[in-house]
């Protein structure tokens, strides 16, 4: 006999029992934190009908409807689906994908973080996992969405490439570099590769557009931790291209699904799971021209 799985609203990861267990808080799915005016109006009406007329903005670019009666969960779920703001995730699964504004708005952006986050959401959101998996995309190393503190983080980077024959040595980039990675020597701008983090700020600020950037590059980190003992994830690989980034993310998700143990944060079990082996295997998947290892030339 086929076993029927209970898929009722009370089993959904986005339904969180409150201190008073007669009520629930319901988290909404909002990929990259993007929401339309029509959806906002719909949520306002839904909170008035099923909650207490208020919504809570979370730190991971979602919204929550608090104080929902358990008896109203199914009707609330249908209303959220009709509003195109369905129930989100919070348990051992892939939860809401977050992203900074990216190239859509930010002058420091290196990659289209919103489009990538929406692609990740479409392919992987809500997938059942042995642990909770947070994924965040930041379009530059300013890390506005704290992506390196997530189980999987993507950071947009770009390598500064200067034409020495055209550079005037004005020093604008030297003054603008937050890492102290640029300095003037003999009238020429020199890059300290050990200090450079590929943020691209020198490219954006060059008044003569002499410094250009390498290809769009995606640095993927694994095993970041929030909570009581926050820590940055380890760098896995940096690849050129959004499609290549998606391939890496899929492989990391599969690796976590097959190997991770529940009850422990991913960052606390990386060595036991064989992170170095994962890194080696992923490097073998890509041709050398798809792998970006760091700054190229001064």
Buried (B, 14 or more C-beta within 10 A) or exposed (E): EEEEEEEEBEEBBBBBEEEEEEBBBBBBBBBBBEBEEEBBEBBEEBBEEBBEEEBEEBEBBBBBBBBBEBEBBEBBBEBBEEBEBBBBBBBBBBBBBBBBBBBBEBEBBBBBBBBBBBBBBEBBBBEEBBBBBBBBBBBBBBBBBBBBBBBBBBBBBBBBBBEEEEBEBBEBBBEEBEBEBBBEEEEEBBBBBEEBBBBBBBBBBBEEEBBEBBEBBBBBBBBBBBEEEEBBBBBBBBBBBBEBBBBBBEBBBEBBBEBBEEEEBBBEBBEEBEBEEBBEEBEEBBEEEBBBEEBBEB
